[in-house]
Amino acid sequence: MWKRNLLILTASFAMFSVPTWSSDSTLQAQEGSDPAASSHISAARAVVASCADCHEVDTPGYTHNPHAVLNLDAGLAARWGVTSSCDACHGDATEHIETAGKDGTIFAFGDDRSSAVKIEACLQCHSDAHPRFFSTAHAQAGLDCSSCHSIHASDGAKSLPRLLEGPLAAELAARVGADNAVCSDCHSSVFAEFEFNERHRLQEGTMGCTDCHSPHEPETRLQLAGFKQQACIDCHVDKGGPFVFEHASQLIEGCASCHTPHGSVNRHMLKTQSVADLCYSCHAAIPGFHMRFTSESQCTNCHVTIHGSNFHEAYLK
């Protein structure tokens, strides 16, 4: 499995060797080791404390948030020209504080802001990790980063998926994971298919949405056809070939020409319960000696290597 979870929000920090703000002892050690670091930490602490005076809901335990690394690392903060993690996203709060929180004196991620403007604010730091986000289906649907991520999460990267509200949402998150539960908030019809007996094992924790779909990139594999079915072949290696005799549907339409990718009431997640009906949907013209076969017949009794063969053009064994 690769690309297991949706939590790519901090990927742009990965290229830097930066300490983690994990405890007061770590903070004190950093402060005492370098005067420049100590000065930066003191300034960042003052900014966060000023914000916390009014925004106590967003700041408890914030020192464990991945963004809080900007409060600790002077070099990283200097790269983006900020004093603390607060002004990295919201801008200089001097006027905001002087006017007792007057509207429009600071950048806020409210409903009055367009999704494009809010995305731009995040991409100031995360453009290296997500350079094509504006071309994604999510951005084109008017969603922004905060639609899926809890930006002020206080419990490390694991809590960055946006927490859904209500007891049913909590039960779903416990069953399929918080990151997958966030996807279900919009893609409820897809998640209904994961309830079928024949399904990909999302509920068992074997895989997640981002094993097949990338939420931060253009969705070129939406239909999982042709070259796009690489997402399927990454796990189902034996079905990928290359074969001497390729099944045309696999080359042109991909795995989804026969299978429903999320779940199905039919065996092997096929589109129809009858294998013959599925085959006849493409192979309407059949040899004369096949006329005795019906929809109850099993084409794969003879055409065993149906995904492709190195020995027979009709996929016989």
Buried (B, 14 or more C-beta within 10 A) or exposed (E): EEBEBBBBBBEBBEEEEBBEBEEEEBBEEBBEEEEEBBEBBEBBBEBBEBBBEEBEEBBEEBBBBBBBBBBBBBEBBEEEEBBBBBBBBBBBBEEBBEEEEEEEBBBBBEEEEEBEEBBEBBBEBBEEBBEEBBEBEBBEEEBBBBBBBBBBBBEBBEBBBBBBEEEEBBEBBEEBBBBBBBBBBBBEEBBEBBEBEBBBEBBEEEBBBBBBBBBBBBBEBEBBBEEBBEBBBBBEEEBBBEBEBBBEBBBEBBBBBBBBBBBBEBEEBBBBEBBBBBBBEEEEEEEEEEEEBEEEBEBBEEBEBBBBBEEEEEBEE
